[in-house]
Amino acid sequence: MTRPLRSAASIVAAVVLCAGCASLSESPLTSWMTSFKPPSFAWLTGGDKKPGPLPTLEAKVTPRIDWQQNIGDAGPGVAPAITASAIYAAAGDGTIARLDPATGRVDWKMNADHPLSAGPGAGDTLVVVGTSKGEVLAFGSDGKPRWNVRVSSELIAPPRVTDSNVVVFSGDGRIYGLAPADGKTVWVDPRTNPPLTVRNSAGGVYVRGGLFVGTAGGHLLAIDPRTGQLGWDGTVATPKGATELERIADVTSLPYVDDKEACAVAYQGRVACFDLVRGTLIWTRDVSSLAGLTGDDSRIYVVDDKGSVQAFDRSNGATIWKQDVLAKRRIGGPQLIGDELGVVDVEGYLHLLSRTDGAYVGRIATDGSAPTAQPSRLGGGMVWQSQKGTVFAVNAK
């Protein structure tokens, strides 16, 4: 079993795996750090330091909490799933709840009778979660059990319920397509992880009938979820260096996908955007990130591994602005909120930046804990779950 880094949020919850069994702090590889000084994880994990002080703010935008609902303590790999009619949320102790998206009211709450490591994933009629023992548990939208199957390794990221299959992500690098009716395996992508990776608790994005997944080793995959066939394989970053630690170049966050492009960012790598249909590379920029990225019609926004937020031109990757006022706050992945860009830090503060020029324009406190994953969009606002288990729906005017 790997041991997760106690990080802020992004999301992505990064855990370093060594030979599939040991974390970075437990591995002999840590002795190499003094000789070649690889990029530090300290900004994300906190290490032995508290986050920096809150920066000075001249507020121009006021975020507001539309609603909040506590489900139970959660960790990386557990994040709310949003459908057209409901939000589903889970806790590490096995609790699963269906919430009203408008009010946060609990429609129902039940317990899966298994500690959960991943989920939920949800569609119109199915809710799916996973465990550290590789169990995949499916329930109806009414909370009643449907099926229980096992895959090769622990579930590390929220499943994706597509129009054709349930897609789950196991810790050994495999991706499974399971039949929604009974959980039987329809297809398996049998790829394996490199000897040393950063744990990816993000999973994939299902858009326009395709599944888009970032991998260890720096690739972005476009997969047909009906068959598991690979549509295209884009190189986001190429591993470099003399040691396995130096050669980590993993995509650890969700890609940003719209009607034309799919973009991803890698740790010790770069941000890259590809044509959605053909997978041809449009542009790249050298930037390293564990936290993730998002985008709008004109820009791609990235939180880099130094904690700065950068905005790039969608057409050519040119830098538009860079904001480092939050660099010591250990912020997670970015998300659009109203006309601004939002990031949540390790102490649960939501910070707002202007999408136009990166100016620091607003913030609000929540429950004092980091999010478990990159926030998701809900209407014009955003939704996330804290490590203390509270699901927040926040907007900005």
PEPEGI-V464515 format. One line per field, one symbol per residue. burial: # if it has 9 or more other C-alpha atoms within 8 Angstrom, else .. A space follows every 10 residues. Layout:
burial->???
This chain:
burial->.#.##.#### ########.# .###..#..# .##....... ..####.... #.......#. ###.#####. ########## ###..##### ########## #..#.#.##. ##..###### ###..##### ##.####### #.#..####. #.######## ##.####### ########## ..#.####.. ..#.###### #######.## ########## #####..#.# .###.####. ...#.##### #######... ########## ######..#. ####..#### #####...## #####.#### ####..#.## ###..##### ########.# ######.### #####..### ####..#### #####.##.# ########## ######.
